[in-house]
Amino acid sequence: MQVRCGLPFDSVGRMSGGAMPKPSEQAKAAFTKLVPVEPAVNGNMFAGLFGEDLFVRLPDDQSAPIRKQGGRDFEPMPGHAMKGYVTVPYTWRSKPRATQTWIAASLHFARGLPPKAAAGKKQAAAKKPTGRK
């Protein structure tokens, strides 16, 4: 199985009792053509599919132009935007040059992020006593 952006295509989980929307085969094929296989992002996701929507991870100043062209905050659950992620305009498949530019910027941004801690390590760190009473 090919892995892009740190997540395999079939890594679909559950959200609020309902299934996450799965991308169509056409969306997966377009995504595969546009997104490089990138093993060096330290566990950080830089792009992905949510149903037919493509999202990228960028700082606010770089995502503002995407929003001006029809992009929006990435909200996997209504009212719960993922900070730092923006859904690109729905025309992403028909405008591959613009889409590749956004993906490349997202990849560049993700390469500069610190390595992501494994989920088990985060939970263990959160449970450590602080020494305060």
JOLIN-V409690 format. One record per helix or strand. SS is the DSSP state (@ for helix, = for strand). FROM is the first residue (numbers start at 1). TO is the last residue. If there is no record, write none. Layout:
# JOLIN-V409690
SS:FROM:TO
SS:FROM:TO
This chain:
# JOLIN-V409690
=:3:4
=:7:8
=:14:15
=:18:19
@:25:34
=:47:50
=:53:57
@:60:68
=:72:73
=:77:77
=:80:80
=:85:87
@:90:93
@:96:111
@:119:127
